[in-house]
Amino acid sequence: MLRLALVGKNISHSKSQEMYEGLLGEKVDYRLLDYSCEEDIIPLNDIFLEVQGLSITSPYKKHFLNSVKMSPEIERLGAINCIYKKDKSFYATNTDYLAVKKILSDKYNSKDIVLLGSGVMASITKNVLSELKLPFTQYSRSTHGDLNQVNLSGSNKLIINSCSRSFVFKNKLDPDSIFWDYNYSYDPHIEYFCNLDIEYVDGLEMLRLQAKYALKFWEILE
């Protein structure tokens, strides 16, 4: 049986195992390595005694940067979320970056883009938007305060929410707007947008694509 693991904090809600099993059509031994502080995270050599592939989620996407090899493209991001061991060396990529780039390229490159947040996912998204030469406006709670008070009116808008689950969106949007939530299965947003005539894109779409990229990186899928 394929053995995988996820390193993160407060990750009991993870749906990654479900995604991998759906893509592979078989059961996966999936381990949640939930650490309350960075100092408790065990070394990669110890983790890979038990697993064949490792994913990393917030807030630890920078933790293993000095322990892995990666392409210049990924190194520029300053964050990784997928590690593979091969020939006694560890290699890393960032499937967040790959998934965001794919979705923006294929679906949203003609939108008036607004990015909410200033964390790691916001930084990755800014890199992608710059690479694709897509203009955008960014708002963050640290700079602009309550994001539900920011004026987001206007037609043909794509609102990308990279904020954590501590933020609940309750702002007003025009009917032709799209709200792309990086959080998945987040009930407050699902309920809010269910009552509005606004397209809501759950983070599950991106999670499935991330899982596919991870399986390819681990050389499990072609």
N, C-alpha and C positions, 0 to 999 in steps of 0.2 A: 504493500500500500504506500502511495506517495505520502511523504511526511513534510509538512510545511509549518511555518510559525509566523506570528505577528508580534512585533515589539511595539508597545505603546503604553498609554496611561488611560485608565477608565475605558477599556475597549470591549466590555462585555456585550455591547450592542453590535459588534462587528458582523457583517454579512459576507465576509470574504470567503469563508468555507463554502457557503451556499453558491457563490459565484464560481469557484473553482470546480466544484462537483457538477454544476450545471454545464460547464464548458467541456469537462472531461467525460461526463456520463458515468462516473464511478465515485466511490467513497474516498475521502481524503482524511488522513490523520492530521488535523489542524490544531495547533497549540497557540493559545493566547498567553504571551509573556507580558503580563501586566505589571509595570513598575511604577511605584508612586514617586520615585526620584531617580535621577540619572545615575547617581552613584551606585545604585543597586544592579544596574544592567551588567550581565555577565559577558565575558569576552566572546568574540565571534567563533573562535576555535571550540569553545565549550558548546555554543549553540549548535554548531554544525556537526557535532558528534551525534545529534539526535534528528536533524532535519536535512532536507535536500535543497530547500529554498527558504529565504527569509524576506518578509516584508516589514517595513517600519512606518509607523504613523506618528502623528503629533503626540507629544512635543519633542520627539527624538530623531527628527530627520537629519540633524547635523551631527549626531553622536558618533557615528562610525566613519566620518569623512576621512580621518587620518589612517584608517585601517584598510582602505580599499583602493583599487585601481578603477579609473573611469575615463571616459572620453572627454576631450576638452569641452565639448558641447554641454555635457552634464556637469563637469567641474565648475563651469561658469555660474550654474544655478546656486551653488552653495548648499545643496540639500539633496538627499537621496532617500529612496523608499523601497529599494529592491536590491538584494544582495545574493550572489551566487559564488560558490566555491569551486574552483577548477585548478587542478595541478598545484595544490597547496597555496594558491593565491585567492584573494577575495576580489570580486568584481561587482561594481554597483551601477545602477541606472536610476532614472526617475520616471516612473510610469505616469505620475501626475502630469508631468511636462508633455509626455508623448500623447496622452489622452486629450489634454486641453488643446494641444496643437491640432490634432486630428479633427476634433469637433468644431473648433473655430474655423479651420480651413474649409471644412465641408459644408457647414450649416449657417454660420453667423457672420460671414465676412462682409456683409453689406449693411450691418446694423450700426446704429449710434450706440456705442458701447460705454457702459458705466460699470466700473469695478468698485465693489464695496469690500473694505478690509485692508490691512497692512501687514499681515503675517507672512509666513512662508509661502502659502498658496497664492497670495496676492503677488508676491515677488516673482513666482514662477509664471503666473499669468501675464504679468508685465513683460517678462522676457519673451513670451510667445507673441504677444501683441506687437512688440517692437520688431521681432523677426518677420512677422507677417505684414508689417507696415500698416497696422490698423490703428487709427486714432482712438483715444479713449479718455474718459474723465475718471479720476479716482477719488473716493471719499473714504475716510476712516474715522473711527470713533476717537482715536487719540488726537486727530487733527481737527475734526469738524464737530465733535460732540455727538449728540443724539442723531443718528442717521435717519430716524423716522421723521425728523424735522427738515431734512434737506429737500430742496425742490427737485424732484425727479420727473416732472412733467415734460411732455414732448413726444412726438410720434416716432415710430420705428426704433424704439429703444430696446437694447438687450441689457438687463441688469444682471451682473455676475456677482453672486454673493459668496465671497471667500471667508466671511466671518465665521467664528466658531458657533457652537450651539448655544452659547450664552447670549447671542443676539437674536431677538425675535423681530422680524420685519413686519411693520404695520403701516408703512407709508402708502401714499397714493400714487398710482401709475395710470397712464393712459391705456385704453382698452387694447391697442395694438402692441403693447409692450410684451416682452418675454422675460420672465424671471428664472434665471438658471442658478439653482442652489447647489453648491458643492457638498452640502450636507445631504445625507440620504435618509429616507424614512423618518423625516423630522415632522412629527405630528402638528406642532403649532403652525408651520408654514403650509402644510398640506391642507389643514382646516381653513386657514385664512384665504388661500387662493381658490379653494373649492367654491367659495361664495362670491368670487369675482369673475368677470368675463376677461380674464388675463391668462395667458399660457404659462403654466408652471412646469419647469423641467427639473425633476428630482435628480439628486446626485447619483442615483442607482445606474443611470446610463453611463456616467463616467466610470463608476466602479467596475462595471462589466468590462469596459474597454481596458482599464488598468489591469484587471485580472488576466485578460488575453495577452497583453504585452508582457506581463510578468512570466506567464507560462512559456512564452517564446524565449524570453531572456534566460530562463532556467533550462532551456533546451528540452522542454517537455512537450510543447506543441511546435510544429513546423511553421 
